[in-house]
């Protein structure tokens, strides 16, 4: 009986080990897919707005950020082969900003929280300003996700056969009630009629949540071609059909 059960036990152990290795490989592949394949970046040190625009063109990632947050900041040089997130992290080094992804290929920028003061490190109470800054960053990231989802919904309904297939930079001014008061083209898509249609749709946009108090405006959104725009718009097809 010992001879009979030993091979079976060994086989069971080997099977579990193979399954564990397969699951690990799948998880690693899924993580790599989410982060994106490595690609070549040759970005010099330059104004952050320019680097973000080029980054979006290379990767297809969309960025949503207040223009006043990037004004006057210089991006670090990025040369080499990196995943999009690695390249973005290097590009933002020294800017005082960090990327916070609101989707697989969409992100916003938030201020990097200041390092704890000597008082807080020694056991004293952290200054209120540090906690307030962290809370403001969380609120801005949450609002960015809401805005990104709302823009996707509105444009998928308005132009289901075009959304996610062009590049367009726009600026939005949003009032305290969450209503878009003004929208302007920052970087055209190449088709003025399409740009005008996008502006008309966004000027009628009312968000479910108001912007965080004191949020810098205008908010800049860079729309880029998506890998599967049909999938992104699928949840809104029924709304359009109705």
Order of alpha helices (4+ residues) and beta strands (2+ residues): alpha-beta-beta-alpha-beta-alpha-beta-beta-alpha-beta-beta-alpha-alpha-beta-beta-alpha-beta-alpha-alpha
